[in-house]
């Protein structure tokens, strides 16, 4: 990767209707620790440095990466940010 | 949790010096898929709805949750955002 790499961020979240088991487990653990009643959804964030001509090109490339590898479109949605 | 719950986000990342094995694996997979040379770091994002008096109180509470459960301070850092 060259010096002029562009940094982008892909955030992957479970679709609203999909049960978030990990989130439920964390909410239970938080309740046990005395944090009271909460609702927790867990997602992943991929910070990617890539070679691209400009921010738009990087955004398009990150969208391809998200649909091709980082997210499961059946259960997940993704959001892309480029610095 | 009441109707007036506050939504916050805790992003947990590996500290810069810590080897991100999952990120390396993803960078390798992206290369195999023809995406060229990239650098990838993987983090987690916890979206938490909680009862709190105001945004500052929510922020303080989320910081306690992060240090107490969501992040491992030895290897990870966290960042808090409140809507």
Backbone of each chain as nested JSON, in Angstrom:
{
  "chains": [
    {"id": "A", "residues": [
      {"number": 1, "name": "UNK", "atoms": {"N": [0.832, -1.19, 0.0], "CA": [0.0, 0.0, 0.0], "C": [0.874, 1.25, 0.0]}},
      {"number": 2, "name": "UNK", "atoms": {"N": [0.524, 2.221, -0.807], "CA": [1.342, 3.42, -0.932], "C": [1.118, 4.367, 0.237]}},
      {"number": 3, "name": "UNK", "atoms": {"N": [1.971, 5.386, 0.294], "CA": [1.89, 6.394, 1.362], "C": [0.537, 7.107, 1.377]}},
      {"number": 4, "name": "UNK", "atoms": {"N": [0.006, 7.355, 0.172], "CA": [-1.222, 8.139, 0.067], "C": [-2.498, 7.331, 0.218]}},
      {"number": 5, "name": "UNK", "atoms": {"N": [-2.428, 6.263, 1.013], "CA": [-3.605, 5.418, 1.184], "C": [-4.751, 6.2, 1.822]}},
      {"number": 6, "name": "UNK", "atoms": {"N": [-5.961, 5.85, 1.433], "CA": [-7.154, 6.486, 1.992], "C": [-7.702, 5.595, 3.096]}},
      {"number": 7, "name": "UNK", "atoms": {"N": [-8.148, 6.227, 4.187], "CA": [-8.706, 5.442, 5.293], "C": [-10.216, 5.511, 5.267]}},
      {"number": 8, "name": "UNK", "atoms": {"N": [-10.838, 4.363, 5.381], "CA": [-12.286, 4.305, 5.417], "C": [-12.742, 3.401, 6.541]}},
      {"number": 9, "name": "UNK", "atoms": {"N": [-14.029, 3.476, 6.825], "CA": [-14.582, 2.69, 7.919], "C": [-15.87, 2.036, 7.44]}},
      {"number": 10, "name": "UNK", "atoms": {"N": [-15.972, 0.732, 7.633], "CA": [-17.202, 0.007, 7.313], "C": [-17.792, -0.49, 8.631]}},
      {"number": 11, "name": "UNK", "atoms": {"N": [-18.979, -0.015, 8.962], "CA": [-19.657, -0.479, 10.174], "C": [-20.741, -1.465, 9.772]}},
      {"number": 12, "name": "UNK", "atoms": {"N": [-20.685, -2.653, 10.343], "CA": [-21.637, -3.71, 10.009], "C": [-22.523, -3.978, 11.219]}},
      {"number": 13, "name": "UNK", "atoms": {"N": [-23.824, -3.913, 10.982], "CA": [-24.79, -4.129, 12.072], "C": [-25.787, -5.211, 11.664]}},
      {"number": 14, "name": "UNK", "atoms": {"N": [-26.314, -5.922, 12.649], "CA": [-27.415, -6.857, 12.377], "C": [-28.629, -6.054, 11.937]}},
      {"number": 15, "name": "UNK", "atoms": {"N": [-29.407, -6.586, 10.993], "CA": [-30.65, -5.919, 10.602], "C": [-31.566, -5.812, 11.819]}},
      {"number": 16, "name": "UNK", "atoms": {"N": [-32.384, -4.744, 11.873], "CA": [-33.236, -4.5, 13.048], "C": [-34.05, -5.722, 13.495]}},
      {"number": 17, "name": "UNK", "atoms": {"N": [-34.576, -6.504, 12.57], "CA": [-35.415, -7.631, 12.963], "C": [-34.665, -8.841, 13.496]}},
      {"number": 18, "name": "UNK", "atoms": {"N": [-33.362, -8.868, 13.307], "CA": [-32.581, -10.067, 13.654], "C": [-32.225, -10.06, 15.142]}},
      {"number": 19, "name": "UNK", "atoms": {"N": [-32.496, -11.176, 15.804], "CA": [-32.201, -11.3, 17.238], "C": [-30.697, -11.198, 17.47]}},
      {"number": 20, "name": "UNK", "atoms": {"N": [-30.302, -10.306, 18.378], "CA": [-28.886, -10.127, 18.685], "C": [-28.57, -10.852, 19.991]}},
      {"number": 21, "name": "UNK", "atoms": {"N": [-28.157, -12.108, 19.863], "CA": [-27.919, -12.954, 21.043], "C": [-26.784, -12.389, 21.896]}},
      {"number": 22, "name": "UNK", "atoms": {"N": [-25.733, -11.95, 21.213], "CA": [-24.587, -11.393, 21.932], "C": [-25.006, -10.128, 22.699]}},
      {"number": 23, "name": "UNK", "atoms": {"N": [-25.815, -9.303, 22.034], "CA": [-26.308, -8.091, 22.686], "C": [-27.155, -8.399, 23.914]}},
      {"number": 24, "name": "UNK", "atoms": {"N": [-28.016, -9.426, 23.81], "CA": [-28.851, -9.835, 24.953], "C": [-27.966, -10.302, 26.107]}},
      {"number": 25, "name": "UNK", "atoms": {"N": [-26.934, -11.09, 25.769], "CA": [-26.031, -11.608, 26.802], "C": [-25.333, -10.455, 27.511]}},
      {"number": 26, "name": "UNK", "atoms": {"N": [-24.926, -9.438, 26.74], "CA": [-24.242, -8.288, 27.332], "C": [-25.21, -7.501, 28.215]}},
      {"number": 27, "name": "UNK", "atoms": {"N": [-26.459, -7.318, 27.742], "CA": [-27.464, -6.617, 28.557], "C": [-27.689, -7.357, 29.878]}},
      {"number": 28, "name": "UNK", "atoms": {"N": [-27.728, -8.687, 29.831], "CA": [-27.879, -9.481, 31.059], "C": [-26.689, -9.278, 31.992]}},
      {"number": 29, "name": "UNK", "atoms": {"N": [-25.493, -9.312, 31.414], "CA": [-24.284, -9.127, 32.221], "C": [-24.265, -7.732, 32.843]}},
      {"number": 30, "name": "UNK", "atoms": {"N": [-24.685, -6.723, 32.067], "CA": [-24.727, -5.355, 32.6], "C": [-25.718, -5.268, 33.765]}},
      {"number": 31, "name": "UNK", "atoms": {"N": [-26.875, -5.941, 33.622], "CA": [-27.867, -5.954, 34.707], "C": [-27.267, -6.601, 35.954]}},
      {"number": 32, "name": "UNK", "atoms": {"N": [-26.554, -7.724, 35.777], "CA": [-25.909, -8.408, 36.905], "C": [-24.888, -7.506, 37.592]}},
      {"number": 33, "name": "UNK", "atoms": {"N": [-24.249, -6.647, 36.806], "CA": [-23.227, -5.751, 37.365], "C": [-23.835, -4.498, 37.987]}},
      {"number": 34, "name": "UNK", "atoms": {"N": [-25.174, -4.416, 37.964], "CA": [-25.838, -3.284, 38.611], "C": [-26.124, -2.105, 37.705]}},
      {"number": 35, "name": "UNK", "atoms": {"N": [-25.997, -2.294, 36.392], "CA": [-26.238, -1.191, 35.466], "C": [-27.708, -1.035, 35.084]}},
      {"number": 36, "name": "UNK", "atoms": {"N": [-28.572, -1.862, 35.67], "CA": [-30.003, -1.736, 35.401], "C": [-30.372, -2.261, 34.031]}},
      {"number": 37, "name": "UNK", "atoms": {"N": [-31.516, -1.801, 33.579], "CA": [-32.11, -2.306, 32.355], "C": [-31.536, -1.567, 31.143]}},
      {"number": 38, "name": "UNK", "atoms": {"N": [-30.974, -2.307, 30.226], "CA": [-30.43, -1.693, 29.011], "C": [-30.845, -2.521, 27.797]}},
      {"number": 39, "name": "UNK", "atoms": {"N": [-30.627, -1.942, 26.632], "CA": [-30.832, -2.697, 25.395], "C": [-29.531, -2.542, 24.618]}},
      {"number": 40, "name": "UNK", "atoms": {"N": [-28.957, -3.651, 24.177], "CA": [-27.634, -3.609, 23.548], "C": [-27.671, -4.312, 22.194]}},
      {"number": 41, "name": "UNK", "atoms": {"N": [-27.11, -3.66, 21.178], "CA": [-26.924, -4.29, 19.868], "C": [-25.431, -4.215, 19.568]}},
      {"number": 42, "name": "UNK", "atoms": {"N": [-24.878, -5.307, 19.072], "CA": [-23.445, -5.373, 18.829], "C": [-23.169, -5.375, 17.332]}},
      {"number": 43, "name": "UNK", "atoms": {"N": [-22.225, -4.564, 16.911], "CA": [-21.815, -4.538, 15.511], "C": [-20.311, -4.628, 15.393]}},
      {"number": 44, "name": "UNK", "atoms": {"N": [-19.844, -4.651, 14.166], "CA": [-18.399, -4.708, 13.925], "C": [-17.987, -3.471, 13.139]}},
      {"number": 45, "name": "UNK", "atoms": {"N": [-16.782, -3.015, 13.4], "CA": [-16.275, -1.895, 12.626], "C": [-14.927, -2.293, 12.006]}},
      {"number": 46, "name": "UNK", "atoms": {"N": [-14.855, -2.145, 10.687], "CA": [-13.641, -2.484, 9.949], "C": [-12.993, -1.186, 9.495]}},
      {"number": 47, "name": "UNK", "atoms": {"N": [-11.798, -0.911, 9.974], "CA": [-11.07, 0.281, 9.543], "C": [-10.072, -0.156, 8.488]}},
      {"number": 48, "name": "UNK", "atoms": {"N": [-10.29, 0.315, 7.273], "CA": [-9.534, -0.184, 6.125], "C": [-8.718, 0.947, 5.499]}},
      {"number": 49, "name": "UNK", "atoms": {"N": [-7.417, 0.727, 5.328], "CA": [-6.588, 1.648, 4.533], "C": [-6.421, 1.02, 3.166]}},
      {"number": 50, "name": "UNK", "atoms": {"N": [-6.741, 1.783, 2.139], "CA": [-6.669, 1.221, 0.791], "C": [-6.164, 2.263, -0.194]}},
      {"number": 51, "name": "UNK", "atoms": {"N": [-5.622, 1.784, -1.296], "CA": [-5.203, 2.687, -2.369], "C": [-6.416, 2.993, -3.236]}},
      {"number": 52, "name": "UNK", "atoms": {"N": [-6.699, 4.271, -3.407], "CA": [-7.815, 4.665, -4.273], "C": [-7.532, 6.075, -4.771]}},
      {"number": 53, "name": "UNK", "atoms": {"N": [-8.083, 6.39, -5.932], "CA": [-7.816, 7.688, -6.564], "C": [-8.36, 8.844, -5.718]}},
      {"number": 54, "name": "UNK", "atoms": {"N": [-9.548, 8.666, -5.179], "CA": [-10.142, 9.721, -4.347], "C": [-11.181, 9.106, -3.404]}},
      {"number": 55, "name": "UNK", "atoms": {"N": [-11.818, 9.956, -2.627], "CA": [-12.759, 9.471, -1.611], "C": [-13.929, 8.702, -2.235]}},
      {"number": 56, "name": "UNK", "atoms": {"N": [-14.417, 9.174, -3.389], "CA": [-15.534, 8.485, -4.039], "C": [-15.141, 7.092, -4.492]}},
      {"number": 57, "name": "UNK", "atoms": {"N": [-13.931, 6.989, -5.084], "CA": [-13.434, 5.682, -5.521], "C": [-13.264, 4.752, -4.314]}},
      {"number": 58, "name": "UNK", "atoms": {"N": [-12.76, 5.31, -3.216], "CA": [-12.566, 4.51, -2.001], "C": [-13.909, 4.013, -1.478]}},
      {"number": 59, "name": "UNK", "atoms": {"N": [-14.895, 4.9, -1.494], "CA": [-16.228, 4.542, -1.005], "C": [-16.823, 3.395, -1.822]}},
      {"number": 60, "name": "UNK", "atoms": {"N": [-16.662, 3.474, -3.147], "CA": [-17.178, 2.426, -4.027], "C": [-16.475, 1.09, -3.757]}},
      {"number": 61, "name": "UNK", "atoms": {"N": [-15.162, 1.173, -3.558], "CA": [-14.355, -0.022, -3.3], "C": [-14.761, -0.654, -1.963]}},
      {"number": 62, "name": "UNK", "atoms": {"N": [-14.97, 0.176, -0.964], "CA": [-15.366, -0.319, 0.361], "C": [-16.749, -0.974, 0.303]}},
      {"number": 63, "name": "UNK", "atoms": {"N": [-17.635, -0.427, -0.531], "CA": [-18.961, -1.027, -0.68], "C": [-18.848, -2.416, -1.294]}},
      {"number": 64, "name": "UNK", "atoms": {"N": [-17.925, -2.561, -2.278], "CA": [-17.692, -3.889, -2.866], "C": [-17.138, -4.861, -1.828]}},
      {"number": 65, "name": "UNK", "atoms": {"N": [-16.201, -4.362, -1.011], "CA": [-15.62, -5.221, 0.042], "C": [-16.696, -5.647, 1.026]}},
      {"number": 66, "name": "UNK", "atoms": {"N": [-17.588, -4.703, 1.364], "CA": [-18.639, -4.989, 2.338], "C": [-19.587, -6.057, 1.809]}},
      {"number": 67, "name": "UNK", "atoms": {"N": [-20.03, -5.887, 0.556], "CA": [-20.978, -6.871, 0.018], "C": [-20.279, -8.2, -0.28]}},
      {"number": 68, "name": "UNK", "atoms": {"N": [-18.988, -8.138, -0.634], "CA": [-18.284, -9.362, -1.016], "C": [-17.719, -10.149, 0.139]}},
      {"number": 69, "name": "UNK", "atoms": {"N": [-17.448, -9.49, 1.264], "CA": [-16.749, -10.207, 2.337], "C": [-17.164, -9.782, 3.748]}},
      {"number": 70, "name": "UNK", "atoms": {"N": [-17.242, -8.476, 3.991], "CA": [-17.344, -8.013, 5.383], "C": [-18.727, -8.187, 5.993]}},
      {"number": 71, "name": "UNK", "atoms": {"N": [-19.769, -8.068, 5.176], "CA": [-21.128, -8.172, 5.712], "C": [-21.867, -9.333, 5.064]}},
      {"number": 72, "name": "UNK", "atoms": {"N": [-22.817, -9.866, 5.801], "CA": [-23.719, -10.877, 5.269], "C": [-25.048, -10.18, 4.987]}},
      {"number": 73, "name": "UNK", "atoms": {"N": [-25.309, -9.862, 3.712], "CA": [-26.481, -9.02, 3.394], "C": [-27.825, -9.609, 3.825]}},
      {"number": 74, "name": "UNK", "atoms": {"N": [-27.869, -10.901, 4.073], "CA": [-29.123, -11.515, 4.523], "C": [-29.474, -11.044, 5.939]}},
      {"number": 75, "name": "UNK", "atoms": {"N": [-28.464, -10.951, 6.775], "CA": [-28.701, -10.635, 8.187], "C": [-28.169, -9.283, 8.61]}},
      {"number": 76, "name": "UNK", "atoms": {"N": [-27.319, -8.692, 7.781], "CA": [-26.622, -7.486, 8.222], "C": [-26.765, -6.327, 7.236]}},
      {"number": 77, "name": "UNK", "atoms": {"N": [-26.624, -5.126, 7.771], "CA": [-26.53, -3.931, 6.929], "C": [-25.147, -3.323, 7.164]}},
      {"number": 78, "name": "UNK", "atoms": {"N": [-24.705, -2.495, 6.232], "CA": [-23.416, -1.823, 6.467], "C": [-23.514, -0.351, 6.119]}},
      {"number": 79, "name": "UNK", "atoms": {"N": [-22.578, 0.386, 6.692], "CA": [-22.506, 1.838, 6.517], "C": [-21.047, 2.174, 6.26]}},
      {"number": 80, "name": "UNK", "atoms": {"N": [-20.8, 3.063, 5.315], "CA": [-19.424, 3.382, 4.942], "C": [-19.113, 4.841, 5.218]}},
      {"number": 81, "name": "UNK", "atoms": {"N": [-17.969, 5.077, 5.833], "CA": [-17.48, 6.454, 6.038], "C": [-16.059, 6.528, 5.511]}},
      {"number": 82, "name": "UNK", "atoms": {"N": [-15.748, 7.613, 4.831], "CA": [-14.384, 7.824, 4.347], "C": [-13.903, 9.166, 4.884]}},
      {"number": 83, "name": "UNK", "atoms": {"N": [-12.69, 9.172, 5.439], "CA": [-12.135, 10.418, 6.014], "C": [-11.987, 11.501, 4.949]}}
    ]},
    {"id": "B", "residues": [
      {"number": 1, "name": "UNK", "atoms": {"N": [-36.742, -0.675, 30.654], "CA": [-36.221, 0.617, 30.229], "C": [-37.361, 1.538, 29.825]}},
      {"number": 2, "name": "UNK", "atoms": {"N": [-37.297, 2.77, 30.244], "CA": [-38.398, 3.692, 29.973], "C": [-38.358, 4.203, 28.537]}},
      {"number": 3, "name": "UNK", "atoms": {"N": [-39.431, 4.9, 28.183], "CA": [-39.553, 5.463, 26.834], "C": [-38.436, 6.457, 26.535]}},
      {"number": 4, "name": "UNK", "atoms": {"N": [-38.044, 7.223, 27.549], "CA": [-37.074, 8.293, 27.342], "C": [-35.629, 7.837, 27.419]}},
      {"number": 5, "name": "UNK", "atoms": {"N": [-35.378, 6.587, 27.041], "CA": [-34.016, 6.056, 27.124], "C": [-33.079, 6.833, 26.198]}},
      {"number": 6, "name": "UNK", "atoms": {"N": [-31.835, 6.949, 26.641], "CA": [-30.817, 7.634, 25.844], "C": [-30.011, 6.585, 25.089]}},
      {"number": 7, "name": "UNK", "atoms": {"N": [-29.7, 6.887, 23.827], "CA": [-28.904, 5.943, 23.041], "C": [-27.464, 6.404, 22.959]}},
      {"number": 8, "name": "UNK", "atoms": {"N": [-26.57, 5.465, 23.219], "CA": [-25.152, 5.778, 23.129], "C": [-24.43, 4.687, 22.379]}},
      {"number": 9, "name": "UNK", "atoms": {"N": [-23.197, 4.983, 22.028], "CA": [-22.413, 4.033, 21.25], "C": [-21.022, 3.934, 21.86]}},
      {"number": 10, "name": "UNK", "atoms": {"N": [-20.587, 2.706, 22.112], "CA": [-19.231, 2.479, 22.598], "C": [-18.467, 1.724, 21.513]}},
      {"number": 11, "name": "UNK", "atoms": {"N": [-17.427, 2.345, 20.973], "CA": [-16.601, 1.675, 19.966], "C": [-15.325, 1.191, 20.644]}},
      {"number": 12, "name": "UNK", "atoms": {"N": [-15.054, -0.092, 20.509], "CA": [-13.883, -0.697, 21.15], "C": [-12.906, -1.122, 20.066]}},
      {"number": 13, "name": "UNK", "atoms": {"N": [-11.671, -0.666, 20.201], "CA": [-10.639, -0.99, 19.203], "C": [-9.43, -1.593, 19.907]}},
      {"number": 14, "name": "UNK", "atoms": {"N": [-8.692, -2.428, 19.208], "CA": [-7.412, -2.903, 19.738], "C": [-6.457, -1.718, 19.821]}},
      {"number": 15, "name": "UNK", "atoms": {"N": [-5.614, -1.682, 20.846], "CA": [-4.598, -0.631, 20.939], "C": [-3.684, -0.711, 19.714]}},
      {"number": 16, "name": "UNK", "atoms": {"N": [-3.155, 0.436, 19.269], "CA": [-2.351, 0.469, 18.045], "C": [-1.224, -0.583, 17.999]}},
      {"number": 17, "name": "UNK", "atoms": {"N": [-0.55, -0.833, 19.105], "CA": [0.57, -1.777, 19.074], "C": [0.161, -3.243, 19.001]}},
      {"number": 18, "name": "UNK", "atoms": {"N": [-1.099, -3.54, 19.275], "CA": [-1.54, -4.936, 19.396], "C": [-1.826, -5.534, 18.011]}},
      {"number": 19, "name": "UNK", "atoms": {"N": [-1.236, -6.701, 17.758], "CA": [-1.437, -7.378, 16.472], "C": [-2.915, -7.737, 16.29]}},
      {"number": 20, "name": "UNK", "atoms": {"N": [-3.468, -7.35, 15.149], "CA": [-4.874, -7.639, 14.869], "C": [-4.939, -8.826, 13.897]}},
      {"number": 21, "name": "UNK", "atoms": {"N": [-5.024, -10.015, 14.468], "CA": [-4.98, -11.241, 13.658], "C": [-6.177, -11.318, 12.719]}},
      {"number": 22, "name": "UNK", "atoms": {"N": [-7.346, -10.952, 13.243], "CA": [-8.573, -10.978, 12.432], "C": [-8.442, -9.986, 11.269]}},
      {"number": 23, "name": "UNK", "atoms": {"N": [-7.899, -8.811, 11.57], "CA": [-7.688, -7.804, 10.528], "C": [-6.737, -8.297, 9.442]}},
      {"number": 24, "name": "UNK", "atoms": {"N": [-5.661, -8.961, 9.856], "CA": [-4.7, -9.517, 8.891], "C": [-5.381, -10.559, 8.0]}},
      {"number": 25, "name": "UNK", "atoms": {"N": [-6.188, -11.414, 8.619], "CA": [-6.89, -12.461, 7.866], "C": [-7.829, -11.841, 6.836]}},
      {"number": 26, "name": "UNK", "atoms": {"N": [-8.5, -10.774, 7.237], "CA": [-9.414, -10.097, 6.314], "C": [-8.64, -9.435, 5.182]}},
      {"number": 27, "name": "UNK", "atoms": {"N": [-7.504, -8.797, 5.501], "CA": [-6.666, -8.181, 4.464], "C": [-6.206, -9.248, 3.466]}},
      {"number": 28, "name": "UNK", "atoms": {"N": [-5.836, -10.429, 3.962], "CA": [-5.429, -11.526, 3.067], "C": [-6.591, -11.965, 2.181]}},
      {"number": 29, "name": "UNK", "atoms": {"N": [-7.767, -12.099, 2.777], "CA": [-8.945, -12.513, 2.014], "C": [-9.286, -11.465, 0.96]}},
      {"number": 30, "name": "UNK", "atoms": {"N": [-9.176, -10.186, 1.313], "CA": [-9.452, -9.11, 0.349], "C": [-8.458, -9.185, -0.813]}},
      {"number": 31, "name": "UNK", "atoms": {"N": [-7.194, -9.46, -0.5], "CA": [-6.176, -9.587, -1.557], "C": [-6.537, -10.752, -2.483]}},
      {"number": 32, "name": "UNK", "atoms": {"N": [-6.943, -11.875, -1.9], "CA": [-7.34, -13.047, -2.697], "C": [-8.528, -12.725, -3.602]}},
      {"number": 33, "name": "UNK", "atoms": {"N": [-9.395, -11.848, -3.137], "CA": [-10.585, -11.482, -3.913], "C": [-10.282, -10.395, -4.95]}},
      {"number": 34, "name": "UNK", "atoms": {"N": [-9.015, -9.975, -5.022], "CA": [-8.622, -9.015, -6.049], "C": [-8.701, -7.561, -5.618]}},
      {"number": 35, "name": "UNK", "atoms": {"N": [-8.821, -7.327, -4.308], "CA": [-8.92, -5.948, -3.822], "C": [-7.553, -5.305, -3.584]}},
      {"number": 36, "name": "UNK", "atoms": {"N": [-6.486, -6.042, -3.891], "CA": [-5.15, -5.475, -3.749], "C": [-4.719, -5.384, -2.299]}},
      {"number": 37, "name": "UNK", "atoms": {"N": [-3.738, -4.517, -2.078], "CA": [-3.089, -4.409, -0.787], "C": [-3.891, -3.479, 0.122]}},
      {"number": 38, "name": "UNK", "atoms": {"N": [-4.293, -3.964, 1.27], "CA": [-5.031, -3.132, 2.223], "C": [-4.475, -3.357, 3.627]}},
      {"number": 39, "name": "UNK", "atoms": {"N": [-4.879, -2.51, 4.54], "CA": [-4.55, -2.707, 5.942], "C": [-5.881, -2.636, 6.672]}},
      {"number": 40, "name": "UNK", "atoms": {"N": [-6.176, -3.633, 7.488], "CA": [-7.492, -3.712, 8.123], "C": [-7.336, -3.876, 9.632]}},
      {"number": 41, "name": "UNK", "atoms": {"N": [-8.103, -3.073, 10.387], "CA": [-8.177, -3.251, 11.848], "C": [-9.663, -3.453, 12.171]}},
      {"number": 42, "name": "UNK", "atoms": {"N": [-9.927, -4.416, 13.037], "CA": [-11.316, -4.75, 13.352], "C": [-11.655, -4.313, 14.77]}},
      {"number": 43, "name": "UNK", "atoms": {"N": [-12.79, -3.668, 14.921], "CA": [-13.253, -3.272, 16.247], "C": [-14.692, -3.697, 16.459]}},
      {"number": 44, "name": "UNK", "atoms": {"N": [-15.197, -3.404, 17.645], "CA": [-16.587, -3.728, 17.954], "C": [-17.332, -2.449, 18.29]}},
      {"number": 45, "name": "UNK", "atoms": {"N": [-18.599, -2.444, 17.949], "CA": [-19.41, -1.291, 18.311], "C": [-20.64, -1.767, 19.086]}},
      {"number": 46, "name": "UNK", "atoms": {"N": [-20.813, -1.209, 20.292], "CA": [-21.936, -1.572, 21.151], "C": [-22.909, -0.401, 21.166]}},
      {"number": 47, "name": "UNK", "atoms": {"N": [-24.115, -0.615, 20.663], "CA": [-25.134, 0.426, 20.697], "C": [-26.038, 0.147, 21.887]}},
      {"number": 48, "name": "UNK", "atoms": {"N": [-25.991, 1.033, 22.854], "CA": [-26.647, 0.79, 24.138], "C": [-27.746, 1.829, 24.379]}},
      {"number": 49, "name": "UNK", "atoms": {"N": [-28.962, 1.346, 24.671], "CA": [-30.028, 2.238, 25.141], "C": [-30.089, 2.105, 26.651]}},
      {"number": 50, "name": "UNK", "atoms": {"N": [-30.014, 3.217, 27.334], "CA": [-30.005, 3.159, 28.799], "C": [-30.798, 4.311, 29.384]}},
      {"number": 51, "name": "UNK", "atoms": {"N": [-31.256, 4.112, 30.624], "CA": [-31.931, 5.199, 31.325], "C": [-30.89, 6.08, 31.974]}},
      {"number": 52, "name": "UNK", "atoms": {"N": [-30.936, 7.365, 31.688], "CA": [-30.002, 8.296, 32.317], "C": [-30.646, 9.668, 32.316]}},
      {"number": 53, "name": "UNK", "atoms": {"N": [-30.252, 10.506, 33.265], "CA": [-30.865, 11.825, 33.435], "C": [-30.595, 12.718, 32.224]}},
      {"number": 54, "name": "UNK", "atoms": {"N": [-29.369, 12.674, 31.724], "CA": [-29.017, 13.497, 30.563], "C": [-27.825, 12.881, 29.839]}},
      {"number": 55, "name": "UNK", "atoms": {"N": [-27.385, 13.528, 28.781], "CA": [-26.31, 12.972, 27.95], "C": [-25.016, 12.782, 28.748]}},
      {"number": 56, "name": "UNK", "atoms": {"N": [-24.715, 13.724, 29.649], "CA": [-23.486, 13.611, 30.434], "C": [-23.54, 12.405, 31.364]}},
      {"number": 57, "name": "UNK", "atoms": {"N": [-24.707, 12.213, 31.996], "CA": [-24.882, 11.06, 32.883], "C": [-24.76, 9.765, 32.079]}},
      {"number": 58, "name": "UNK", "atoms": {"N": [-25.341, 9.763, 30.878], "CA": [-25.268, 8.571, 30.019], "C": [-23.824, 8.281, 29.637]}},
      {"number": 59, "name": "UNK", "atoms": {"N": [-23.091, 9.353, 29.306], "CA": [-21.69, 9.202, 28.909], "C": [-20.862, 8.585, 30.042]}},
      {"number": 60, "name": "UNK", "atoms": {"N": [-21.099, 9.059, 31.253], "CA": [-20.376, 8.549, 32.42], "C": [-20.7, 7.07, 32.649]}},
      {"number": 61, "name": "UNK", "atoms": {"N": [-21.976, 6.744, 32.514], "CA": [-22.442, 5.372, 32.714], "C": [-21.832, 4.442, 31.656]}},
      {"number": 62, "name": "UNK", "atoms": {"N": [-21.807, 4.901, 30.418], "CA": [-21.238, 4.098, 29.328], "C": [-19.741, 3.883, 29.55]}},
      {"number": 63, "name": "UNK", "atoms": {"N": [-19.057, 4.873, 30.096], "CA": [-17.627, 4.717, 30.377], "C": [-17.413, 3.644, 31.443]}},
      {"number": 64, "name": "UNK", "atoms": {"N": [-18.316, 3.624, 32.453], "CA": [-18.233, 2.566, 33.471], "C": [-18.481, 1.194, 32.851]}},
      {"number": 65, "name": "UNK", "atoms": {"N": [-19.474, 1.116, 31.954], "CA": [-19.772, -0.164, 31.287], "C": [-18.573, -0.617, 30.457]}},
      {"number": 66, "name": "UNK", "atoms": {"N": [-17.942, 0.351, 29.785], "CA": [-16.81, 0.016, 28.916], "C": [-15.65, -0.526, 29.738]}},
      {"number": 67, "name": "UNK", "atoms": {"N": [-15.315, 0.173, 30.836], "CA": [-14.178, -0.291, 31.63], "C": [-14.526, -1.564, 32.4]}},
      {"number": 68, "name": "UNK", "atoms": {"N": [-15.795, -1.721, 32.769], "CA": [-16.192, -2.862, 33.579], "C": [-16.494, -4.116, 32.786]}},
      {"number": 69, "name": "UNK", "atoms": {"N": [-16.883, -3.983, 31.525], "CA": [-17.327, -5.169, 30.79], "C": [-16.968, -5.163, 29.303]}},
      {"number": 70, "name": "UNK", "atoms": {"N": [-17.192, -4.04, 28.627], "CA": [-17.155, -4.078, 27.161], "C": [-15.738, -4.096, 26.579]}},
      {"number": 71, "name": "UNK", "atoms": {"N": [-14.804, -3.447, 27.262], "CA": [-13.445, -3.378, 26.732], "C": [-12.459, -4.034, 27.691]}},
      {"number": 72, "name": "UNK", "atoms": {"N": [-11.381, -4.535, 27.146], "CA": [-10.272, -5.047, 27.947], "C": [-9.188, -3.981, 27.916]}},
      {"number": 73, "name": "UNK", "atoms": {"N": [-9.058, -3.188, 28.994], "CA": [-8.165, -2.02, 28.952], "C": [-6.704, -2.368, 28.675]}},
      {"number": 74, "name": "UNK", "atoms": {"N": [-6.319, -3.603, 28.898], "CA": [-4.936, -3.996, 28.626], "C": [-4.658, -3.978, 27.119]}},
      {"number": 75, "name": "UNK", "atoms": {"N": [-5.615, -4.431, 26.339], "CA": [-5.39, -4.572, 24.903], "C": [-6.233, -3.626, 24.061]}},
      {"number": 76, "name": "UNK", "atoms": {"N": [-7.233, -3.009, 24.671], "CA": [-8.195, -2.243, 23.875], "C": [-8.391, -0.821, 24.402]}},
      {"number": 77, "name": "UNK", "atoms": {"N": [-8.802, 0.045, 23.502], "CA": [-9.231, 1.385, 23.896], "C": [-10.711, 1.502, 23.525]}},
      {"number": 78, "name": "UNK", "atoms": {"N": [-11.396, 2.485, 24.126], "CA": [-12.791, 2.674, 23.744], "C": [-13.107, 4.148, 23.551]}},
      {"number": 79, "name": "UNK", "atoms": {"N": [-14.163, 4.394, 22.814], "CA": [-14.596, 5.749, 22.483], "C": [-16.109, 5.768, 22.678]}},
      {"number": 80, "name": "UNK", "atoms": {"N": [-16.609, 6.84, 23.269], "CA": [-18.045, 6.905, 23.579], "C": [-18.702, 8.052, 22.825]}},
      {"number": 81, "name": "UNK", "atoms": {"N": [-19.849, 7.768, 22.226], "CA": [-20.648, 8.814, 21.589], "C": [-22.064, 8.708, 22.118]}},
      {"number": 82, "name": "UNK", "atoms": {"N": [-22.67, 9.845, 22.414], "CA": [-24.068, 9.859, 22.848], "C": [-24.84, 10.764, 21.899]}},
      {"number": 83, "name": "UNK", "atoms": {"N": [-25.962, 10.272, 21.442], "CA": [-26.799, 11.056, 20.497], "C": [-27.256, 12.359, 21.145]}}
    ]}
  ]
}
